[in-house]
Each structure stands twice: as structure tokens, then as C-alpha cells.
């Protein structure tokens, strides 16, 4: 198992991942989620919106946060309990999204970990929020 057990976590510890968002990613996310909003899938329609072009689903960035929690911090065995998200800016085709999770608080009695979560493009926050997970314990 890679990742961290609860007793290995410290406040301020963080992990991140980066992904370039491509058209295929947006189309695959639409297929899996069923969210076929034309702002994500139709160039002609998207040009008429305030964004002027296609944008990625906000929850695609949320999925990058989930990937960090399930694979890096805490990692395999973590149980996702809740997530708040604020969508601050659009993510466009070709954007490099840097997702980060940082341990904010530890509740040893419950094994709960609170993490600040963000996604950024070109150093500007596109999504932020807070996650609550149960971290795996040794021998469990």
C-alpha cells in the first residue's frame, strides 16, 4: 500500500497532481456523468456564452481532487466523507490543472482528516474547497 496511515499524517502535509484537460477528457466525463450541457460539448453553442469557448465540467476538477485523496494523501484505503467546492474560474481545453490537497486538521479519535483542496490554472484558483476523509489505520 502506498499513501499514508493516519499516524503518518501531519497538519500542513500536502500532495498534488497535474493534468492537461483535453477535448477527449471532457467528452469522456460527459459520457460517464451524463452531463451533456452544450457549454462543454458544442463549440458553436459555447461561443455564444460568457466564456466564448468550450469549458470543462467543474466536477472534472473535483475528480482530480478525489484522485489525490484516493491515491496520494491519505491514499489507498481512504474513505471520502464530504467535499465542498467553489467554482471560481472556468477550465478551458488545453489548460494545465494543478490539483492540491493539504492537511488542515486531524481528529485522532475518529480517524478523520480535514483537507484544504484547490485546483489552479496558471497560478489562479479555479476551484477550492474542503474535504473530509477517514484515513486508514495500521492493522485495520
Order of alpha helices (4+ residues) and beta strands (2+ residues): beta-alpha-alpha-alpha-alpha-beta-beta-beta-beta
